[in-house]
Amino acid sequence: MDKHCTRRNREKLILLKMNKITIKTQVKGDVQQVWNAYTNPQHIINWNFATPEWHCPATANDLRIGGEYFTRMEAKDGSFGFDFKAIYKELTPEQSFVYVLEDGREVSVSFIPQVDTTEIVIVFDPENQNPIEIQQAGWKAILDNFKRYAEGLKP
């Protein structure tokens, strides 16, 4: 029975990886400014949460292949929180990176220069605990929070 459950979970993860979720936004600013605001821990703590009731009290980012990305996200009232950890698998500075989460899911983030903006495209493997729509909405809310923060920075 255990082997069957494990096999079923593996099959489910493979199916989820085939159904990647994509979110995007356009951020005013050049790619260097946007990249810095997205990857610098001094900035990450200011935007890496989905709603004003949450915050990111701790973060570290060893931005190199094999380096660790870490953030702590939690409700401001202390009622709930979690650590988000990943290891960088690919990295092209000011263009893109891929990291692998602790549960094996991959996330790729691309920074595409436009005329007066930088497009950010995030593609990630969904997890199997929450509906796809909730995951997409949560990641998009964080990306929208990043956009507001980054556009408020002085060049």
N, C-alpha and C positions, 0 to 999 in steps of 0.2 A: 504494500500500500504506500509506504514512504517513497519508494522509487517512482511509483506512478505519479504521485503528487509533485515530486521534484521535476519529473519529465514534463508534466502538464505546465508547471510554472515556467520552465525553459521555453516550451513551445509558445506560451503566452507572451513572454518577453521578446522572442523572435518576431512574433506577429506585431507587437507594439513598435518594435524598431522599424518595421516596414512602413508604419503609419506615422512618420515623423510630423511634428507640429512646426509650422513656420509663423513667425511674427516679424513685423518690420515697422520702422518709423523713419522719418526724415528729421534730422537735427540741424538747426542753423549753426554753422561753424565749419571750419576746415577740418579735415580728417585728423590732423595732429592734435588739435584742441579736443575734439570729440573722443579720440582714442585715450588721451590723458585723463579726461574726466571719467571715462568708463573703467580704466584699469588701475588708476592710482588710489591706494587705500584711503588717502586723505579726502578723496572725493566719494569713494564707494559708500562710506558710512553715512553720507548725506542723501543718498537716493535709493539705496538697495532695500526697498520695502514697498508693499503694494498699496497700503492705506496709511493715513495720518495716525492711526491708532497703533501702528507698528513702528519699529526703528531697527537700525543695524548698529548695535553698540560695539561690535568688534569685527575687524577684518584684517586679513593679511593676503598679500598677492606676490608670490614668487614667480614672476612673469618670464618663464623660460620652459623649454621642453623638459618634462620631468618635475617641474616646480609645482607647488601646491597653491591652490586658490581656496581661501577659507573666508566665510562670513558667518556671523551669528545674527539671526533674525529673531525678534521676539516682540510680543505685545508689550506696549509701554506699561501696562498695569501688572506685568509679570505673570499673567495667567497662562501663557504658552510661549514656547520658543523652540528653535531648532538650529543646528549647525548645518551649513551647506559646504561640503568639501569636494574638491575635484583635483585631478592631476592633469597638467597640460600635456597633450599628445602632439599637437602641431602648433606652430607659431610663426607668423610672418608679421613683424611689427608694423603697426599703423595700417594693416590690411585685414588680418583675420587670425583667429585661433580656434582650436578645438580642445576641449577638455573632457575627461571621463569622470563621471560622478562615482561615488563609492559603490553604488549598486550596479555599475557597468553601463549605464546609459551615457550616450554622447551628446554633447552640445557644441554646435559650431556658431561662431559669431563673426560676421563679416562687416567691414566698414568700407562703403563704396562712395568715393568722392563724387559729388554732383556740382552744379554751378555755384550755388551759395550754401549748400547743405552737404551733410554726409548721411547717406542712407545706412541704417544698421539693419541687418538681416540675421535673425537668430533662428536656428533650426535645431530642434531637440527631440530626443526619444521620449515619449510619454512614459510615465510610471503607471502601475496597474492598480493604484489605490483610489484614484479620483477620475471622474469622467473627463474625457478629452476637452470638452468645452470649459470646464472649471480650470484645468491646467493652462489652457490657452489664455483665458481671461486673467489668471493670476500673473503669468509671465508678462503679458501685455501691460498690465497695470504697473508692474515694476519698470518696464521699458518706457512707459509714458511718464512715470515719475522721474526717470533718468533724463528724458527729453526736457521736462520743465526745469530741472536742476541745471543741466548743461547750458541751456539757452539763457539762463540767468547769470552765468559766469561772465566776468569781464574778459575780453580777448587779450 
